[in-house]
Amino acid sequence: MSLLIACGSGDGNSAGTGDTGTGGSGGATSRTSHGASGGPGGGSDGGGAGEGGAGECESGPEALEGSVHQGDLLIASDADALAARAYSTINGTISVSSDFAGTLDLPSLLEVGGIRAEGSASSGELVTAQIKAIRMPNLARVRGTLWIYLAFELLEADFRKLEAVDARLWIHRNTELATLRLDALRSVGEDVQITDNFKVPACALERIEANLRAAGNTSIGISGGSQETGCECRLVCGQGLCL
């Protein structure tokens, strides 16, 4: 499968110098093609194109000034999710109850102590998380762990401006997850495991891994993306799409 780069919202350093091979722990290899057109200032043969500028891509909702929440925060209902929109900083961990079946949309959140949305598999009983989407498009830092596991109803996880996770990044076995935005991620303090999310396009996973390795991260396990036949996997505005 070929990997082509269209317009994007990255930093201009990760894709735009012609053909680039990236080897991942899952054995995948991606290549960016000459002539990909991207943000303003980019040429027609790499060199600043690719994901260099906003171009026609939307940066997402604007973050409004919010308050600071001290301590952990549990999201167990739509009312909890709505109340959490008031915060720009949460000095604790956001924990999503496994039976919360809504969308967690926090456009003003900039920093959080940790994020956990997970089911469980113990004693032969499987309990899956019911959350449908997680959208934190302006979040820049997770000071602890980002953990999304056994969320079988999750379709979208948007962390497009997240630059750093200070502890672990674990996004595993979310069977319906098709959109994973980690466009700006460059630093993870401990290990990275993004595995068995079979509907995320392979080129999106390859780009996440390439960015992390280029920034010096080494403890990375990324595999299990969608490799559909009869299409080209393209990065369009930070999202991997099979076109």
N, C-alpha and C positions, 0 to 999 in steps of 0.2 A: 504494500500500500504506500502511495506517495504522500508526503506531507507538504502542503502548500500553505503559505502564510498570507493572509489578507490583512485588512486594517486591524489595528489593535490598540490596546491601552497600556502597553508595557513601558519600559524605561529606555528603549532604543538600543540597549546593549546586548540583548539576548538573541536577536534574529535579524540579520541584515547584512551579512558579509559574504553572501554566496552560499555554496553548498557546504553544509555542516553536518557531520555525523555525530550522533550521540548514542552511546551504548548504555542501556539500563540493566538493572539487576534482573529484570524479567527477560532479558535477551532481545528486547525490541531495539530497532535502530530507526532513527528518523533523519530526514534530510530536508533542508529548506531549499527551495528552488530559486535559481536566478530569475530576476524579473518580477518578483512579487511586489506588488504596489502597496504602499502603506501610508504612513502619516506624512504630513507636509515636510519638505526638506529631504525626503528620500528620493533616490534615483530609481532608474528602471532596472538596475542590475545589482540588487543588494544595496550595501553601503548606506545604511540609515533608513531603509524602507522597512518592510515587515511590520513590526509592532512599534515603530518609533514614535508615532504621534496619534492624536485622537482621531484625525480624519473624519470619517462618517460615523464613528463609534460613539455611543453615549457613555458618559462616565458614571452614570447611575444617579440616584437621588442625593440631594445635598444634605449634609449633616447639619442639623440644627443644634444650637447650644443647649445642652442638657445638664442635669445634676449628677452628683456622685452618689453611688450606692455603696455603703460599707457592708461587707459580709457577703455570704452566698445568697443566691437567688434561685428559687424553684419555679419552674414553669409547668403548671399542671392544668391550666385552663386558658381559654381565650382571654379572660379578664387579666390573668397574670401576664400573658404575652403583650396585651395592650398597655398595661401599667409599665412594663419594662422599656417601652419606647421613650420614656421620659429621661433615661440615663445616657450620658455620654461616656461615663466611666463606671465600671463595676469592680470593686476591689475584692472580689471573691469569685466563686465558680458559678456559672449558669448551669443548672442541672435541669434537663427536660424529662419530665415524667414519661415513662414508657407508654402510658395510655393517653397522652396528649396527642390529639389527631388533627391539629391545626397547623398554621404557618407561624414561624417565629421570624418576624420581620422587624429588625432593629436598625433603621437607617442612620441614627445619630450616634450609635455606639462606636467609640474610637479605641478603647482599651478595656480589657477584661482579664480577670485573674485566671480563668479557665472555662472550658466549655465541655459539657458531657451530655450526649444524647445517645442512649443505648438501651438495648434489650439485654436479655441474659439467656445463658444456656447452661443449666446445671441440673444434676440429678435426673438427666434424661428429659427435662422439660424445657422447651424453647419458648421464650417470651420475647416478641419482637416489638421494637419501638414503632409507634404509629404516626409520628410527625411527618408532615407532607413536604415542607420546605424550610430551609434555614437561609435567611438573607441578612447578611451583615456587610453591606457593600462598602462601608467606610471604616470598618475595623482595621486598625494598623498593627496592633500587638496583642498577643495572648501571653500573659506573664507566667502561665503554667502550662497545662496540657490541653490540647484540642483532641477530643475523643468522640468519634461517631461510629457506632457499632450495632449491627443487627437492626438497623432501621429499614425494614422491608418495604415501607410505604414512602420513603424519602425519594423525591424526584430531583430536587435541586439543592445545592449547597453553594452559596455565593459569598466568597470571602475575597473579592477581587482586589482589594487594596491591602490585604494582610501581608506585612513584610516579615514579621518575626513571631515564632512560637518558641518560648524560652525553655520549655521542657519537651514533652513527647507530642508527636503528631501521628494519630492513629485513625484512619478512615478505612474500615474493614467490613466486608460482607454486607453491603447495602445493595440489595439485589435489583432495585428499580432506579437507583441513582444514575441519571443521564447527563446532568449538568453539574460540573465541579469547577468552580472558579477559584484558582489560587494564582492569579496572574503575576502578582508582585512578590510572592513568597521567595525569600532568599536565605533566611536563617532559621534553623531549628536546633535547639540546644542539645537534644538527645536524639533518639532514633525517629525515622520516618517510615511508616507502614501505610501504604495506600494500595490495598489488595482486595481482590474478589469483588470489585465494583464493575461488573461485566458490561454495563451499558454506557459507561463513560467512554467516549471515543479515545482510541489509543493515542492519537496525536496530542490530545490534551494532557494525558499522563506523561508522554514523552517530553513535552515542553516543561512541565513542572519539574521532572527529574533533571533535565538539562540545566535549568536555572539554578537548582539547588547544588548540583555538582560544580557548576562554574563558580559558585560563591564559596566553595570549599567544604560543603557538607559531604560526609562520607558514609554515614550509617543510614543507608537508604534502601528500602524494599518497595518497589512500585511495579505492579503487574496486574493483569486481568482486565485490560481494556477491550473495548469492542473493535474487532477487525472485520467489518462487514465487506463482503465481496461486491464488486460492481460499482464502487464509488471511490472518490478521493476524500481522504480525511484532511480537512482544512481547519486551520485556526482562523476564526473570524471574530475579531474584536475580543480576543482572549478566550473564546469558547471553541472547543474542538467539535466540528460538525462533519458528518458524513454526507458529501454532496456528489 
